[in-house]
Amino acid sequence: MIKNILLIGQCSLHLGRLEYGNIGNYYIIEPLIKNIQKTFPKAKIKTTFQLTDTLCKKTGIIRLPLNLYYSWEKTYLEKAKNELIIAEKYYKTGELKKNTLYIQEVIKSDLVIDFSGDMWSDNADLVGENRFLIGLIKDRIAQYFGKKTVLLAGSPGPFAKNKSIIKFAKEVYKNFDLVTNREPVSTELLKKQGFDVSKTKNTACPSVLFDNKNKIKKKLIKKNKKLNSKKIIKIGFILSGWNFTKGPFNKENRSNDEYQPFIDLLEYISLNYRAYIFLMSHSNGFKITSNKIVLTHGRDYYIIKKVEEIIKKRKIAKNIYSLNDIYDPWTTKAIISRFDLLISGRIHGAMAGLSQGIPTLIIDYGHESKAHKLKGFAKLFSVEKYLADPVKNNELLIKFDRLWKDRKIIKKYLKNNIKKIKNLAVDNFQYLKNL
């Protein structure tokens, strides 16, 4: 019987980030926790995810210090390597003369779950130095102590920077008792790179199970009459820093020229289709005041406001509006449900649309690091034809034309297949239970 679960992974970020930053993170973490608890109702869960006191109290999860999993201090890699030596010696000899807080938590656990999304890869190093290597070490330690280990609902890769780390990653991956990938492209790429995928199952992302029905804040939506009108065609537009042709994703004070592919698209839609376009952010910021989380506008909001500013100055497009309130995940997904079509540069914004039957154009990343998960999610929903590369000349316009033409076919397909995709998401936890 599973009595104690340790939940770790590259999603172990600063306090509140999973819940109050990129809204897509919360779409995943809530159903992930809910379904792990449903699978093992009597298990105690401890995590290095820095969940707020509110969510910990609500779920009964115990939050461990972040530095059990990762720290930005320069000597942390050396400490992690020493932990690995302790674990390897235990594996070979059964001796445990030294100990650490992380090893103590591993020993207490019956099951160790790594949830890292697309950060079980070189992408982890965007968050902190040696981040991916340290995460691999933490996984391998649990394996050396003979614990059941699972890499759950991820999109592993890319791996390109360091051959020795790739070799180590293959060793760790092979020794997981179970891997579930939330889209099929990751598994295809892992296989091509020589990873042992014999214990890998293709599933769907838990985010499709995120339920907004019980917490829709109707007042925030109802006051926007255009958003609720059934007499007009409504198109949602979500953009992020990843979609621009030049990085980094968090670049500030971009020139108007960098916005041009997206301005061209919006003006093209306005001139050629009778539709209303709603610009919206799919990420928030937050600050902690007197131990309370206060939501603020996130980075994406200022991007769409810049889009709105350029559009107004050019005086070409009509019927384009920005949604200016700060929306929680439930309200955001509820707003997306009001659209007839969606254009999204955030993959979980796109998932919120597709999972609610909204024909969606996915804007790919325009600069490194490229994320194959976008292609993977598009393939999962059989909408690869509507994944647009912003770098390619006029591809946004061409793909939108195709989306508009096929919108009724897409809507019918999504209606008939969403239950199947949600069942694939549930499979993550069925495989976990079978293990």
C-alpha positions as CSV (number, residue, x, y, z in Angstrom):
1,M,0.0,0.0,0.0
2,I,1.2,3.5,-0.9
3,K,1.2,5.5,2.4
4,N,3.7,8.2,1.7
5,I,4.2,10.1,-1.6
6,L,7.0,12.6,-2.3
7,L,6.2,15.0,-5.2
8,I,9.2,16.7,-6.7
9,G,10.2,18.1,-10.1
10,Q,11.4,21.1,-12.0
11,C,8.1,22.8,-11.2
12,S,9.5,23.5,-7.7
13,L,9.7,27.3,-8.0
14,H,9.3,30.2,-5.7
15,L,6.4,30.4,-3.3
16,G,3.1,30.9,-5.2
17,R,4.5,30.8,-8.7
18,L,2.7,27.6,-9.7
19,E,-0.6,29.0,-8.5
20,Y,-0.4,32.7,-9.4
21,G,1.9,33.0,-12.4
22,N,1.3,31.5,-15.8
23,I,-2.4,30.5,-15.6
24,G,-1.6,27.2,-17.5
25,N,0.4,26.0,-14.5
26,Y,-2.7,26.1,-12.3
27,Y,-4.7,24.3,-15.0
28,I,-2.3,21.4,-14.5
29,I,-1.5,21.5,-10.8
30,E,-5.0,21.4,-9.5
31,P,-6.2,18.3,-11.4
32,L,-2.8,16.7,-10.9
33,I,-3.1,16.9,-7.1
34,K,-6.8,16.1,-7.1
35,N,-6.2,12.9,-9.1
36,I,-3.2,11.7,-7.2
37,Q,-5.2,12.0,-4.0
38,K,-8.1,10.2,-5.7
39,T,-5.8,7.4,-6.8
40,F,-4.2,7.1,-3.3
41,P,-6.8,8.4,-0.9
42,K,-5.0,7.3,2.3
43,A,-1.6,8.5,1.3
44,K,0.2,11.5,2.9
45,I,1.8,13.7,0.2
46,K,4.8,15.9,0.8
47,T,6.2,18.2,-1.9
48,T,9.0,20.5,-2.8
49,F,6.5,22.5,-4.9
50,Q,6.2,25.8,-3.1
51,L,2.4,25.7,-2.8
52,T,0.8,28.5,-0.7
53,D,-0.5,27.8,2.8
54,T,-4.0,28.2,1.5
55,L,-3.6,25.4,-1.1
56,C,-1.7,23.2,1.4
57,K,-4.5,23.5,3.9
58,K,-7.2,22.9,1.3
59,T,-5.4,19.7,0.0
60,G,-3.7,18.5,3.1
61,I,-0.3,18.4,1.3
62,I,2.8,19.2,3.4
63,R,5.2,21.7,1.8
64,L,8.9,21.0,2.2
65,P,11.6,23.6,1.9
66,L,12.6,24.3,-1.7
67,N,16.3,23.8,-0.9
68,L,15.7,20.0,-0.4
69,Y,15.3,20.0,-4.2
70,Y,17.2,23.0,-5.5
71,S,18.9,26.2,-4.5
72,W,20.6,29.0,-6.4
73,E,23.6,29.0,-4.1
74,K,26.8,28.2,-6.0
75,T,27.8,25.2,-3.9
76,Y,24.5,23.4,-4.3
77,L,25.5,21.2,-7.2
78,E,28.4,19.8,-5.1
79,K,26.0,19.1,-2.2
80,A,23.7,17.3,-4.6
81,K,26.6,15.2,-6.0
82,N,27.5,14.2,-2.4
83,E,24.0,13.1,-1.8
84,L,24.2,11.0,-5.0
85,I,27.4,9.4,-3.7
86,I,25.7,8.5,-0.4
87,A,22.7,7.0,-2.3
88,E,25.0,5.0,-4.7
89,K,27.0,3.6,-1.7
90,Y,23.8,2.5,0.0
91,Y,22.6,0.8,-3.3
92,K,25.9,-1.1,-3.5
93,T,26.6,-1.9,0.1
94,G,23.4,-1.3,2.1
95,E,25.4,1.2,4.3
96,L,24.0,4.6,5.3
97,K,26.5,6.4,7.5
98,K,25.6,9.9,6.3
99,N,22.3,11.5,5.7
100,T,20.6,14.6,4.4
101,L,17.1,16.1,4.8
102,Y,16.2,15.1,1.2
103,I,17.4,11.6,1.6
104,Q,15.4,11.3,4.8
105,E,12.2,12.3,2.9
106,V,13.1,9.8,0.1
107,I,13.5,7.0,2.7
108,K,10.1,7.8,4.3
109,S,8.4,7.6,0.9
110,D,6.8,4.7,-0.9
111,L,6.5,6.5,-4.2
112,V,8.4,9.4,-5.7
113,I,6.7,11.4,-8.4
114,D,8.6,13.8,-10.6
115,F,6.4,16.3,-12.3
116,S,8.5,18.6,-14.5
117,G,6.4,19.3,-17.6
118,D,8.7,20.4,-20.5
119,M,11.4,21.3,-18.0
120,W,12.8,17.7,-17.7
121,S,15.3,19.0,-20.2
122,D,17.8,21.7,-21.0
123,N,14.9,24.1,-20.5
124,A,15.4,23.7,-16.7
125,D,18.6,25.6,-17.0
126,L,16.7,28.7,-18.0
127,V,15.5,28.8,-14.3
128,G,18.8,28.3,-12.6
129,E,22.4,27.1,-13.2
130,N,22.8,23.3,-13.4
131,R,19.1,22.9,-12.7
132,F,18.5,19.9,-15.0
133,L,21.5,18.0,-13.7
134,I,20.5,18.6,-10.1
135,G,17.0,17.4,-10.9
136,L,18.4,14.2,-12.5
137,I,20.5,13.6,-9.4
138,K,17.4,13.9,-7.1
139,D,15.6,11.4,-9.3
140,R,18.5,9.0,-9.3
141,I,18.9,9.2,-5.5
142,A,15.3,7.9,-5.1
143,Q,16.0,5.1,-7.6
144,Y,19.1,4.1,-5.7
145,F,17.0,3.8,-2.5
146,G,14.7,1.4,-4.3
147,K,11.7,3.6,-4.3
148,K,9.0,3.4,-7.0
149,T,9.8,6.5,-9.2
150,V,7.5,8.0,-11.8
151,L,8.0,10.8,-14.4
152,L,4.4,11.9,-14.6
153,A,2.6,13.8,-17.4
154,G,5.6,15.5,-18.9
155,S,7.1,16.6,-22.2
156,P,10.7,15.6,-21.8
157,G,13.3,17.3,-24.0
158,P,15.1,18.9,-25.7
159,F,18.6,17.5,-24.8
160,A,21.4,19.1,-26.7
161,K,23.9,20.9,-24.6
162,N,26.1,18.4,-22.7
163,K,26.7,14.8,-23.8
164,S,27.5,13.5,-20.3
165,I,24.3,15.0,-19.0
166,I,22.4,13.3,-21.8
167,K,24.0,10.0,-20.9
168,F,23.0,10.5,-17.3
169,A,19.5,11.5,-18.4
170,K,19.1,8.2,-20.3
171,E,20.2,6.3,-17.3
172,V,17.7,8.0,-15.0
173,Y,14.9,7.7,-17.6
174,K,15.5,4.0,-18.1
175,N,15.3,3.4,-14.3
176,F,11.9,5.1,-13.8
177,D,9.3,2.5,-13.1
178,L,6.8,4.5,-15.2
179,V,6.9,7.5,-17.5
180,T,3.7,9.1,-18.9
181,N,4.1,11.7,-21.6
182,R,1.2,14.1,-22.0
183,E,1.6,14.2,-25.8
184,P,3.0,11.8,-28.4
185,V,5.8,13.9,-30.0
186,S,8.0,13.7,-26.9
187,T,8.0,9.9,-27.0
188,E,8.9,10.0,-30.7
189,L,11.9,12.4,-30.1
190,L,13.1,10.4,-27.0
191,K,13.1,7.2,-29.1
192,K,15.1,8.9,-31.9
193,Q,17.7,10.1,-29.3
194,G,18.2,6.6,-28.0
195,F,16.2,6.7,-24.8
196,D,14.7,3.5,-23.5
197,V,10.9,4.1,-23.9
198,S,9.8,0.6,-23.0
199,K,8.1,1.9,-19.8
200,T,6.7,5.0,-21.4
201,K,3.0,5.6,-22.0
202,N,1.4,8.3,-24.1
203,T,-1.4,10.1,-22.3
204,A,-2.8,13.6,-22.3
205,C,-2.2,16.6,-20.1
206,P,-4.1,16.8,-16.8
207,S,-5.0,20.4,-17.7
208,V,-7.9,19.2,-19.9
209,L,-9.5,18.0,-16.6
210,F,-9.4,21.5,-15.1
211,D,-13.0,22.4,-14.3
212,N,-14.1,26.0,-14.3
213,K,-17.9,25.4,-14.0
214,N,-18.2,25.8,-10.3
215,K,-16.1,29.0,-9.9
216,I,-17.0,31.2,-12.8
217,K,-17.1,34.8,-11.7
218,K,-20.0,35.8,-13.8
219,K,-20.0,39.4,-12.9
220,L,-16.6,39.9,-14.4
221,I,-17.8,38.4,-17.7
222,K,-21.4,39.7,-17.8
223,K,-20.3,43.4,-17.6
224,N,-18.7,43.0,-21.1
225,K,-21.8,42.9,-23.3
226,K,-19.8,42.3,-26.5
227,L,-18.1,39.2,-25.0
228,N,-21.5,37.8,-24.2
229,S,-23.2,38.7,-27.5
230,K,-24.4,35.9,-29.7
231,K,-24.9,38.2,-32.6
232,I,-21.2,38.7,-33.4
233,I,-18.3,36.3,-34.1
234,K,-15.8,36.6,-31.3
235,I,-12.1,35.8,-31.6
236,G,-9.8,35.6,-28.6
237,F,-6.1,36.6,-29.1
238,I,-3.4,35.5,-26.6
239,L,0.3,36.5,-27.2
240,S,3.4,35.8,-25.1
241,G,7.1,36.8,-25.2
242,W,7.9,33.3,-26.6
243,N,6.1,34.0,-29.9
244,F,8.4,36.9,-31.1
245,T,11.1,36.2,-33.6
246,K,13.7,37.6,-31.3
247,G,14.4,36.5,-27.7
248,P,14.6,36.5,-24.8
249,F,11.0,35.8,-23.9
250,N,11.0,38.5,-21.1
251,K,12.5,41.2,-23.3
252,E,11.2,44.6,-22.5
253,N,10.7,47.7,-24.7
254,R,10.4,45.8,-28.0
255,S,10.3,47.9,-31.1
256,N,7.1,48.2,-33.1
257,D,8.7,46.2,-35.9
258,E,8.9,43.1,-33.6
259,Y,5.2,43.2,-33.3
260,Q,4.6,43.4,-37.1
261,P,3.6,39.7,-37.8
262,F,0.9,39.9,-35.2
263,I,-0.3,43.4,-36.2
264,D,-0.5,42.1,-39.8
265,L,-2.6,39.2,-38.7
266,L,-5.1,41.3,-36.7
267,E,-5.5,43.9,-39.4
268,Y,-5.9,41.1,-42.0
269,I,-8.7,39.5,-39.9
270,S,-10.4,42.9,-39.3
271,L,-10.3,43.8,-43.0
272,N,-11.4,40.4,-44.4
273,Y,-13.7,38.9,-41.8
274,R,-16.7,40.3,-39.9
275,A,-15.5,39.5,-36.4
276,Y,-14.7,41.1,-33.1
277,I,-11.2,40.4,-31.6
278,F,-10.5,40.3,-27.9
279,L,-6.9,40.7,-26.7
280,M,-6.2,39.0,-23.4
281,S,-3.4,37.9,-21.2
282,H,-3.0,34.3,-20.1
283,S,-0.5,35.0,-17.3
284,N,-0.6,37.0,-14.1
285,G,2.0,38.5,-11.8
286,F,1.6,38.6,-8.0
287,K,3.1,40.1,-4.9
288,I,3.1,38.9,-1.3
289,T,1.8,41.5,1.1
290,S,1.4,40.7,4.8
291,N,1.5,37.0,3.9
292,K,-1.4,37.5,1.4
293,I,-1.1,36.9,-2.3
294,V,-2.2,39.9,-4.4
295,L,-2.7,39.3,-8.1
296,T,-1.2,41.8,-10.5
297,H,-1.0,42.1,-14.3
298,G,1.6,39.7,-15.7
299,R,4.1,40.2,-18.5
300,D,1.7,39.1,-21.2
301,Y,-0.8,41.9,-20.3
302,Y,1.7,44.6,-21.3
303,I,2.4,42.8,-24.6
304,I,-1.3,42.9,-25.6
305,K,-1.6,46.5,-24.4
306,K,1.3,47.4,-26.8
307,V,-0.5,45.5,-29.6
308,E,-3.6,47.6,-28.8
309,E,-1.6,50.8,-28.9
310,I,0.0,50.0,-32.3
311,I,-3.4,49.0,-33.7
312,K,-5.0,52.2,-32.6
313,K,-2.3,54.4,-34.0
314,R,-2.4,52.7,-37.4
315,K,-6.2,53.2,-37.7
316,I,-6.6,50.3,-40.0
317,A,-8.3,47.6,-37.9
318,K,-11.7,47.9,-36.3
319,N,-13.5,46.1,-33.5
320,I,-10.4,45.1,-31.5
321,Y,-10.6,45.3,-27.7
322,S,-8.4,44.4,-24.8
323,L,-9.7,42.6,-21.7
324,N,-8.2,44.7,-18.9
325,D,-9.2,43.0,-15.6
326,I,-7.0,40.6,-13.7
327,Y,-8.5,37.1,-14.1
328,D,-8.0,34.0,-12.1
329,P,-7.7,30.6,-13.8
330,W,-11.4,29.8,-13.5
331,T,-12.5,33.1,-15.0
332,T,-9.9,33.0,-17.7
333,K,-11.1,29.6,-18.9
334,A,-14.7,30.8,-18.7
335,I,-13.9,33.8,-20.9
336,I,-12.2,31.6,-23.4
337,S,-15.4,29.5,-23.6
338,R,-17.2,32.6,-24.9
339,F,-15.1,32.8,-28.0
340,D,-16.1,31.4,-31.4
341,L,-12.4,31.1,-32.5
342,L,-9.2,31.4,-30.5
343,I,-5.6,32.4,-31.5
344,S,-3.1,31.6,-28.8
345,G,0.6,31.9,-28.3
346,R,0.3,30.2,-24.9
347,I,-0.1,26.5,-25.3
348,H,-2.4,26.2,-22.2
349,G,-4.5,29.0,-23.5
350,A,-4.9,26.9,-26.6
351,M,-5.6,23.8,-24.5
352,A,-8.3,25.8,-22.6
353,G,-9.9,26.6,-26.0
354,L,-9.5,23.1,-27.6
355,S,-10.8,21.3,-24.5
356,Q,-13.9,23.4,-24.6
357,G,-14.5,22.8,-28.3
358,I,-13.1,26.1,-29.6
359,P,-11.4,26.0,-33.0
360,T,-7.9,27.3,-32.2
361,L,-4.9,28.6,-34.1
362,I,-1.7,27.9,-32.1
363,I,1.1,30.3,-32.5
364,D,4.5,28.5,-32.2
365,Y,7.5,29.8,-30.4
366,G,9.4,32.2,-32.6
367,H,12.8,31.9,-31.0
368,E,14.9,29.4,-29.0
369,S,14.3,27.5,-27.0
370,K,11.8,25.9,-29.3
371,A,9.2,23.8,-27.6
372,H,8.1,20.5,-29.3
373,K,5.2,20.3,-26.8
374,L,3.2,22.7,-29.0
375,K,3.5,20.3,-31.9
376,G,2.7,17.5,-29.5
377,F,-0.4,19.1,-28.1
378,A,-1.6,19.9,-31.7
379,K,-1.1,16.3,-32.7
380,L,-2.9,15.1,-29.6
381,F,-6.0,17.1,-30.7
382,S,-5.4,16.4,-34.4
383,V,-5.0,20.1,-35.2
384,E,-1.5,20.2,-36.6
385,K,-2.7,22.1,-39.6
386,Y,-3.5,25.0,-37.4
387,L,-0.1,25.4,-35.7
388,A,1.5,28.5,-37.2
389,D,5.2,29.5,-37.2
390,P,5.4,33.3,-36.7
391,V,8.9,33.3,-38.3
392,K,7.6,32.1,-41.7
393,N,6.3,34.9,-44.0
394,N,2.5,35.1,-44.0
395,E,2.0,31.7,-42.3
396,L,-0.2,33.3,-39.6
397,L,-2.5,34.7,-42.2
398,I,-2.6,31.4,-44.2
399,K,-3.2,29.2,-41.2
400,F,-6.0,31.6,-40.0
401,D,-7.7,31.4,-43.3
402,R,-7.7,27.6,-43.0
403,L,-9.0,27.7,-39.5
404,W,-11.8,30.0,-40.5
405,K,-12.8,27.8,-43.4
406,D,-12.6,24.6,-41.3
407,R,-14.1,26.0,-38.1
408,K,-17.4,24.0,-38.3
409,I,-15.5,20.8,-39.0
410,I,-13.0,21.4,-36.2
411,K,-15.8,22.2,-33.7
412,K,-17.6,18.9,-34.6
413,Y,-14.4,16.9,-34.3
414,L,-13.6,18.4,-30.9
415,K,-17.1,17.8,-29.7
416,N,-16.8,14.1,-30.7
417,N,-13.3,13.5,-29.4
418,I,-12.8,15.6,-26.2
419,K,-14.1,12.8,-24.0
420,K,-11.5,10.4,-25.5
421,I,-8.7,13.0,-24.8
422,K,-9.9,13.5,-21.2
423,N,-9.9,9.8,-20.7
424,L,-6.2,9.8,-21.8
425,A,-5.5,12.4,-19.1
426,V,-7.2,10.1,-16.5
427,D,-4.9,7.3,-17.8
428,N,-1.9,9.1,-16.1
429,F,-3.4,8.1,-12.8
430,Q,-4.7,4.7,-13.8
431,Y,-1.1,3.8,-14.9
432,L,0.1,5.2,-11.5
433,K,-2.5,3.0,-9.7
434,N,-1.5,-0.1,-11.6
435,L,2.1,0.5,-10.7
